[in-house]
Amino acid sequence: MASGRILVALLAVIVATVAPASAQERGRRGSQPRPQAEEPPKPAAAQSSAGALDYVDGLEALEAGDYRRAIERLGRAIGADGDNADYHLPRGVANTLAEQFAAAVADLERAQQMRPNHRETMLWLKSAYQMANDEVFPNRRTSGSCFVHGFDVPPRYAEIVCNRMALEYSSSRWRGSYHDRDQRRSVQVPAPVKTHFPDAAREFVARHKSSTAEASGDVLMTRMKTAYRAR
């Protein structure tokens, strides 16, 4: 019996000692901020908002014939997302139309490296070489006709970019004459012919503006441009 009472007494002491400590520990835990639940990682955007806005603004400048501004805006888009072939291609187009052929070839070759079988890129790359003269940019990969079409590149588009824009410019620049397809005769000229530069730019932009609208919607595109101009 004595040993039983001693055991009970010892249990009472232990309980009395541990209980306050447990209460204090609970108090300390209660006073500490509860850890915040981690938010699930957000999916990365396909392209940064800054890049997308500059891309849209670059297309508008290209359509308006302001090739220098288009180069600058599209350069900013590339700065935001340098691995986006959709940014290198239009800057290559803008550089071609601005007669900056070394820069154009660099952009278009970069776009082609990222999308080797992209026919529109091949169309513009071969046209840039044609306009610059193969003696300036010797490259066997670009030899042959610039009239690249098929799949998503219709013959009419290739006709404007290659036959109308590139060949007329190239012939008039290097030979001083070109074949006027409308008049069906050779025409002597004192300077390179750029008659179809605006046509080629508009055709390019029309193709890419429609794809942008399909992806984001016309309302979103308008909001993007408004937000960009307001900053």
Residue frames as qw, qx, qy, qz and C-alpha x, y, z in Angstrom:
[[0.000, 0.884, 0.467, 0.000, 0.00, 0.00, 0.00],
 [0.309, -0.784, 0.097, 0.529, 2.81, 2.39, 0.88],
 [0.385, -0.157, 0.591, 0.691, 4.52, 1.72, -2.38],
 [0.215, 0.615, 0.681, 0.334, 1.25, 2.35, -4.21],
 [0.105, -0.936, -0.263, 0.208, 0.80, 5.70, -2.50],
 [0.388, -0.575, 0.339, 0.636, 4.38, 6.65, -3.34],
 [0.373, 0.180, 0.692, 0.591, 3.79, 5.78, -6.98],
 [0.087, 0.818, 0.549, 0.146, 0.64, 7.90, -7.08],
 [0.264, -0.870, -0.034, 0.415, 2.48, 10.79, -5.47],
 [0.419, -0.318, 0.504, 0.685, 5.30, 10.57, -8.00],
 [0.276, 0.476, 0.692, 0.467, 2.79, 10.58, -10.88],
 [0.059, -0.915, -0.386, 0.099, 1.12, 13.64, -9.39],
 [0.341, -0.708, 0.205, 0.584, 4.45, 15.49, -9.23],
 [0.395, -0.012, 0.646, 0.653, 5.26, 14.55, -12.82],
 [0.161, 0.693, 0.643, 0.283, 1.87, 15.70, -14.07],
 [0.183, -0.920, -0.209, 0.276, 2.15, 18.95, -12.13],
 [0.389, -0.550, 0.364, 0.643, 5.58, 19.62, -13.59],
 [0.342, 0.113, 0.711, 0.603, 4.81, 18.72, -17.18],
 [0.169, 0.751, 0.638, 0.030, 1.38, 20.34, -17.47],
 [0.043, -0.895, -0.046, 0.442, 2.57, 23.98, -17.06],
 [0.290, -0.418, 0.586, 0.630, 5.41, 23.37, -19.48],
 [0.297, 0.355, 0.802, 0.377, 2.99, 21.99, -22.03],
 [0.094, 0.874, 0.449, -0.159, 0.71, 24.97, -21.52],
 [0.168, -0.774, 0.224, 0.568, 3.66, 27.34, -21.97],
 [0.332, -0.127, 0.737, 0.575, 4.72, 25.52, -25.14],
 [0.248, 0.619, 0.719, 0.197, 1.21, 25.77, -26.52],
 [0.026, -0.910, -0.203, 0.360, 1.21, 29.46, -25.68],
 [0.249, -0.564, 0.460, 0.639, 4.46, 29.99, -27.47],
 [0.300, 0.167, 0.807, 0.480, 3.20, 28.13, -30.51],
 [0.148, 0.780, 0.608, -0.026, -0.02, 30.10, -30.48],
 [0.092, -0.865, 0.002, 0.494, 1.85, 33.41, -30.40],
 [0.292, -0.320, 0.623, 0.651, 3.92, 32.49, -33.46],
 [0.559, 0.436, -0.163, -0.687, 2.45, 33.18, -36.92],
 [0.834, 0.127, 0.534, -0.058, 1.18, 30.11, -38.61],
 [0.291, -0.263, 0.647, 0.654, 3.17, 29.12, -41.70],
 [0.542, 0.480, -0.049, -0.688, 1.47, 30.19, -44.88],
 [0.811, 0.216, 0.542, 0.040, 0.38, 27.46, -47.25],
 [0.246, -0.344, 0.547, 0.722, 2.56, 27.50, -50.34],
 [0.611, 0.563, 0.077, -0.551, 0.79, 28.60, -53.48],
 [0.831, 0.198, 0.463, 0.235, 1.03, 26.24, -56.41],
 [0.310, -0.333, 0.387, 0.802, 3.55, 27.47, -59.02],
 [0.502, 0.688, 0.174, -0.495, 1.96, 29.57, -61.72],
 [0.792, 0.312, 0.404, 0.336, 2.49, 28.40, -65.30],
 [0.301, -0.408, 0.262, 0.821, 5.08, 30.43, -67.19],
 [0.500, 0.719, 0.139, -0.462, 3.67, 32.67, -69.90],
 [0.826, 0.372, 0.301, 0.298, 4.49, 31.71, -73.48],
 [0.469, 0.433, 0.011, 0.770, 6.03, 35.14, -73.94],
 [0.248, -0.361, -0.423, 0.793, 6.58, 38.08, -71.60],
 [0.189, 0.836, 0.483, -0.179, 3.98, 40.83, -71.67],
 [0.080, -0.784, 0.231, 0.571, 6.64, 43.40, -72.57],
 [0.265, -0.189, 0.776, 0.540, 7.79, 41.29, -75.48],
 [0.265, 0.528, 0.795, 0.137, 4.25, 40.76, -76.73],
 [0.094, 0.890, 0.268, -0.356, 3.42, 44.46, -76.57],
 [0.115, -0.659, 0.451, 0.591, 6.58, 45.44, -78.43],
 [0.327, 0.077, 0.859, 0.386, 5.86, 42.71, -80.98],
 [0.250, 0.734, 0.631, -0.024, 2.38, 44.11, -81.70],
 [0.010, 0.900, -0.014, -0.436, 3.75, 47.66, -81.88],
 [0.284, -0.423, 0.655, 0.558, 6.51, 46.46, -84.23],
 [0.350, 0.369, 0.812, 0.287, 3.97, 44.89, -86.56],
 [0.167, 0.884, 0.393, -0.189, 2.00, 48.14, -86.65],
 [0.125, -0.781, 0.313, 0.526, 5.15, 50.13, -87.47],
 [0.353, -0.111, 0.799, 0.473, 5.98, 47.63, -90.20],
 [0.307, 0.620, 0.714, 0.103, 2.50, 47.96, -91.67],
 [0.059, 0.942, 0.168, -0.286, 2.80, 51.75, -91.61],
 [0.681, 0.636, -0.046, 0.360, 6.10, 51.62, -93.50],
 [0.200, -0.875, 0.371, -0.237, 8.14, 52.85, -90.53],
 [0.900, 0.142, -0.391, 0.127, 10.80, 50.16, -90.83],
 [0.283, 0.450, -0.549, 0.644, 13.29, 51.78, -88.45],
 [0.502, -0.364, 0.359, -0.698, 10.71, 51.96, -85.69],
 [0.948, -0.030, -0.163, -0.272, 9.67, 48.39, -86.40],
 [0.694, 0.313, -0.540, 0.358, 13.28, 47.26, -86.01],
 [0.014, -0.426, 0.532, -0.732, 13.57, 49.09, -82.68],
 [0.708, -0.252, 0.205, -0.628, 10.31, 47.72, -81.26],
 [0.960, 0.076, -0.241, -0.117, 10.96, 44.18, -82.40],
 [0.476, 0.428, -0.595, 0.486, 14.46, 44.43, -80.98],
 [0.339, -0.381, 0.494, -0.704, 12.90, 45.14, -77.60],
 [0.910, -0.069, -0.002, -0.409, 10.66, 42.11, -78.02],
 [0.824, 0.280, -0.454, 0.190, 13.72, 39.97, -78.76],
 [0.112, 0.485, -0.586, 0.640, 15.40, 41.43, -75.68],
 [0.629, -0.277, 0.363, -0.629, 12.47, 40.14, -73.63],
 [0.877, 0.029, 0.460, -0.136, 12.38, 36.72, -75.30],
 [0.085, 0.675, -0.594, -0.429, 15.40, 36.02, -77.46],
 [0.231, -0.093, 0.955, 0.164, 14.42, 32.44, -78.24],
 [0.510, 0.549, 0.534, -0.392, 11.15, 33.35, -79.93],
 [0.401, 0.108, 0.640, 0.646, 11.31, 32.77, -83.69],
 [0.131, 0.791, 0.574, 0.164, 8.14, 34.84, -84.11],
 [0.185, -0.917, -0.014, 0.353, 10.14, 37.90, -83.01],
 [0.422, -0.408, 0.529, 0.613, 13.25, 37.29, -85.13],
 [0.422, 0.416, 0.698, 0.402, 11.25, 36.73, -88.33],
 [0.154, 0.917, 0.360, 0.078, 9.47, 40.13, -88.41],
 [0.269, -0.844, 0.222, 0.408, 12.64, 41.97, -87.45],
 [0.505, -0.112, 0.656, 0.550, 14.35, 40.20, -90.35],
 [0.319, 0.686, 0.589, 0.283, 11.52, 41.40, -92.58],
 [0.081, -0.975, -0.125, 0.164, 11.86, 44.95, -91.26],
 [0.424, -0.607, 0.435, 0.513, 15.64, 44.90, -91.78],
 [0.501, 0.241, 0.674, 0.486, 15.13, 43.63, -95.33],
 [0.192, 0.842, 0.459, 0.208, 12.75, 46.45, -96.12],
 [0.232, -0.942, 0.084, 0.228, 15.13, 48.94, -94.48],
 [0.694, 0.646, -0.277, 0.159, 17.90, 47.58, -96.78],
 [0.306, -0.685, 0.625, -0.215, 19.93, 46.45, -93.78],
 [0.853, 0.203, -0.409, -0.251, 20.74, 43.12, -95.37],
 [0.370, 0.310, -0.790, 0.378, 23.47, 41.86, -93.03],
 [0.306, -0.105, 0.612, -0.721, 21.14, 42.35, -90.04],
 [0.775, 0.130, -0.069, -0.615, 18.23, 40.88, -91.99],
 [0.723, 0.254, -0.640, -0.055, 20.14, 37.72, -92.84],
 [0.124, 0.242, -0.791, 0.548, 21.28, 37.34, -89.22],
 [0.520, -0.009, 0.423, -0.742, 17.69, 37.56, -87.96],
 [0.821, 0.226, -0.189, -0.489, 16.23, 35.29, -90.63],
 [0.579, 0.298, -0.752, 0.104, 18.94, 32.68, -90.25],
 [0.105, -0.173, 0.749, -0.631, 18.34, 32.70, -86.50],
 [0.687, 0.102, 0.225, -0.683, 14.61, 32.20, -87.06],
 [0.788, 0.305, -0.455, -0.280, 15.35, 29.40, -89.52],
 [0.266, 0.315, -0.849, 0.332, 17.64, 27.67, -87.02],
 [0.349, -0.025, 0.659, -0.666, 14.76, 27.57, -84.56],
 [0.723, 0.383, 0.436, -0.376, 12.26, 26.43, -87.24],
 [0.314, -0.323, 0.694, 0.562, 14.25, 24.76, -90.04],
 [0.219, 0.308, 0.835, 0.401, 11.26, 23.90, -92.25],
 [0.133, 0.721, 0.425, -0.531, 9.35, 27.17, -91.88],
 [0.534, 0.460, 0.500, 0.503, 8.58, 28.19, -95.46],
 [0.048, 0.973, 0.189, 0.122, 7.79, 31.84, -94.82],
 [0.470, -0.767, 0.295, 0.322, 11.19, 32.29, -93.17],
 [0.640, -0.017, 0.569, 0.516, 12.85, 30.61, -96.15],
 [0.364, 0.776, 0.426, 0.291, 10.94, 32.91, -98.52],
 [0.102, -0.994, 0.025, -0.011, 12.22, 36.05, -96.80],
 [0.609, -0.561, 0.420, 0.371, 15.74, 34.72, -96.27],
 [0.623, 0.215, 0.551, 0.512, 16.20, 33.83, -99.93],
 [0.225, 0.890, 0.307, 0.250, 14.68, 37.18, -100.91],
 [0.337, -0.908, 0.158, 0.190, 17.13, 39.03, -98.64],
 [0.629, -0.282, 0.528, 0.496, 20.02, 37.21, -100.26],
 [0.498, 0.559, 0.522, 0.408, 18.63, 38.00, -103.69],
 [0.033, 0.979, 0.168, 0.109, 18.33, 41.68, -102.88],
 [0.437, -0.808, 0.307, 0.250, 21.78, 41.90, -101.30],
 [0.609, 0.630, -0.471, -0.105, 23.37, 39.93, -104.17],
 [0.976, -0.198, -0.053, 0.070, 24.89, 36.50, -103.50],
 [0.618, 0.467, -0.291, 0.561, 28.35, 38.01, -104.03],
 [0.191, -0.650, 0.320, -0.662, 27.84, 39.95, -100.80],
 [0.643, -0.329, 0.546, -0.425, 26.49, 37.01, -98.79],
 [0.518, 0.287, -0.763, -0.260, 27.81, 33.80, -100.38],
 [0.480, -0.146, 0.735, -0.456, 25.86, 30.90, -98.93],
 [0.171, 0.047, -0.887, -0.427, 25.00, 27.73, -100.81],
 [0.078, 0.378, 0.867, -0.315, 21.95, 27.10, -98.66],
 [0.257, 0.665, 0.309, -0.630, 20.29, 30.18, -100.08],
 [0.013, -0.256, 0.643, 0.722, 21.14, 29.55, -103.72],
 [0.063, 0.385, 0.883, 0.261, 18.30, 29.12, -106.16],
 [0.155, -0.555, -0.403, -0.711, 15.00, 30.87, -106.59],
 [0.075, -0.054, 0.552, -0.829, 13.47, 32.89, -103.79],
 [0.604, -0.123, -0.279, -0.736, 10.02, 31.80, -104.97],
 [0.120, 0.013, -0.943, 0.309, 9.28, 29.61, -101.95],
 [0.587, -0.140, 0.003, -0.797, 5.64, 28.61, -101.50],
 [0.607, -0.088, -0.781, -0.117, 3.46, 25.72, -100.44],
 [0.369, -0.355, -0.741, 0.434, 1.74, 24.64, -97.23],
 [0.110, -0.801, -0.458, 0.371, 0.83, 27.93, -95.48],
 [0.130, -0.531, 0.251, 0.799, 2.65, 30.15, -98.01],
 [0.636, 0.617, 0.447, -0.123, 0.33, 30.78, -101.00],
 [0.625, 0.266, 0.347, 0.647, 1.83, 31.49, -104.44],
 [0.090, 0.891, 0.239, 0.375, 0.36, 35.01, -104.46],
 [0.500, -0.851, 0.105, 0.119, 2.32, 35.89, -101.30],
 [0.722, -0.236, 0.387, 0.522, 5.54, 34.45, -102.76],
 [0.468, 0.623, 0.378, 0.500, 4.85, 36.37, -105.97],
 [0.099, -0.972, -0.072, -0.202, 4.74, 39.69, -104.09],
 [0.589, -0.739, 0.268, 0.189, 7.75, 39.05, -101.85],
 [0.686, -0.182, 0.518, 0.477, 10.04, 37.32, -104.34],
 [0.501, 0.435, 0.528, 0.530, 9.07, 38.25, -107.89],
 [0.061, 0.909, 0.276, 0.306, 7.73, 41.72, -107.28],
 [0.378, -0.917, 0.123, 0.028, 9.78, 43.01, -104.35],
 [0.681, -0.499, 0.417, 0.337, 13.07, 41.09, -104.31],
 [0.681, 0.229, 0.490, 0.493, 13.73, 40.47, -108.02],
 [0.256, 0.883, 0.232, 0.317, 12.74, 43.96, -109.15],
 [0.355, -0.913, 0.188, 0.074, 14.90, 45.51, -106.43],
 [0.732, -0.336, 0.457, 0.378, 17.85, 43.22, -107.11],
 [0.625, 0.441, 0.441, 0.470, 17.80, 43.66, -110.89],
 [0.130, 0.941, 0.143, 0.277, 17.36, 47.44, -110.73],
 [0.480, -0.837, 0.229, 0.131, 20.09, 47.78, -108.11],
 [0.642, -0.369, 0.547, 0.389, 22.75, 45.65, -109.78],
 [0.516, 0.271, 0.624, 0.520, 21.86, 46.03, -113.46],
 [0.033, 0.278, -0.051, -0.959, 20.13, 49.41, -113.65],
 [0.513, 0.012, -0.430, -0.743, 17.01, 47.87, -115.15],
 [0.352, 0.030, 0.867, -0.353, 14.23, 45.46, -114.27],
 [0.132, -0.234, -0.814, -0.515, 11.40, 43.59, -115.93],
 [0.393, 0.029, 0.286, -0.873, 8.09, 45.34, -115.29],
 [0.161, 0.170, 0.972, 0.021, 5.61, 42.49, -115.06],
 [0.333, 0.646, 0.497, -0.474, 2.59, 44.75, -115.52],
 [0.358, 0.763, -0.206, -0.497, 3.94, 46.47, -118.64],
 [0.925, 0.136, 0.329, 0.133, 5.75, 43.31, -119.77],
 [0.582, 0.723, -0.118, 0.353, 8.90, 45.13, -120.76],
 [0.690, -0.171, -0.243, 0.660, 12.34, 46.01, -119.47],
 [0.075, -0.968, -0.148, -0.186, 12.61, 49.40, -117.77],
 [0.563, 0.286, -0.311, 0.710, 15.82, 51.38, -117.24],
 [0.441, -0.861, -0.228, -0.107, 16.02, 53.05, -113.81],
 [0.278, 0.712, -0.410, 0.498, 18.64, 55.21, -112.04],
 [0.248, -0.422, 0.661, -0.569, 18.02, 53.73, -108.57],
 [0.046, -0.079, -0.992, 0.089, 16.77, 50.52, -106.96],
 [0.465, -0.325, -0.416, -0.711, 13.03, 49.96, -107.35],
 [0.003, -0.024, -0.819, 0.574, 11.10, 49.73, -104.07],
 [0.454, -0.168, -0.313, -0.817, 7.58, 49.91, -105.47],
 [0.754, -0.262, -0.525, -0.295, 6.43, 46.70, -103.84],
 [0.252, 0.180, -0.705, 0.637, 8.06, 47.16, -100.43],
 [0.420, -0.114, 0.351, -0.829, 4.79, 48.40, -98.85],
 [0.812, 0.030, -0.329, -0.482, 2.83, 45.56, -100.47],
 [0.654, 0.126, -0.715, 0.213, 5.20, 42.94, -99.06],
 [0.026, 0.162, -0.618, 0.769, 5.07, 44.54, -95.61],
 [0.598, -0.071, 0.120, -0.789, 1.26, 44.64, -95.58],
 [0.820, 0.060, -0.504, -0.266, 1.01, 41.03, -96.72],
 [0.466, 0.144, -0.751, 0.445, 3.35, 39.92, -93.96],
 [0.161, -0.112, 0.506, -0.840, 1.58, 41.88, -91.25],
 [0.704, -0.054, -0.158, -0.690, -1.87, 40.72, -92.39],
 [0.754, 0.038, -0.655, -0.024, -0.79, 37.11, -91.94],
 [0.435, 0.025, -0.686, 0.583, 0.65, 37.65, -88.48],
 [0.293, -0.149, 0.268, -0.906, -1.95, 40.05, -87.16],
 [0.764, -0.122, -0.328, -0.542, -4.65, 37.50, -87.94],
 [0.716, -0.034, -0.668, 0.200, -2.77, 34.78, -86.06],
 [0.143, 0.106, -0.540, 0.823, -2.27, 37.12, -83.09],
 [0.510, -0.154, 0.024, -0.846, -5.98, 37.94, -83.07],
 [0.801, -0.099, -0.525, -0.271, -6.88, 34.27, -83.15],
 [0.583, 0.006, -0.675, 0.453, -4.63, 33.56, -80.19],
 [0.199, -0.151, -0.511, 0.822, -5.57, 36.47, -77.95],
 [0.076, 0.758, 0.645, -0.059, -8.72, 38.06, -79.36],
 [0.261, 0.639, 0.181, 0.700, -9.20, 41.53, -80.78],
 [0.424, -0.864, -0.121, -0.242, -10.25, 42.96, -77.40],
 [0.788, -0.491, 0.070, 0.364, -7.08, 41.72, -75.70],
 [0.616, 0.266, 0.191, 0.716, -4.94, 43.12, -78.48],
 [0.011, -0.806, -0.174, -0.566, -6.57, 46.53, -78.06],
 [0.623, -0.781, -0.028, -0.031, -5.99, 46.42, -74.29],
 [0.816, -0.179, 0.111, 0.538, -2.36, 45.46, -74.79],
 [0.423, 0.477, 0.177, 0.750, -1.73, 48.40, -77.11],
 [0.258, -0.853, -0.148, -0.428, -3.56, 50.83, -74.81],
 [0.754, -0.636, 0.002, 0.165, -1.62, 49.67, -71.75],
 [0.752, 0.040, 0.134, 0.644, 1.67, 49.90, -73.62],
 [0.257, 0.612, 0.175, 0.727, 1.08, 53.44, -74.88],
 [0.422, -0.839, -0.146, -0.312, -0.03, 54.61, -71.45],
 [0.821, -0.421, -0.113, 0.369, 3.15, 53.51, -69.66]]
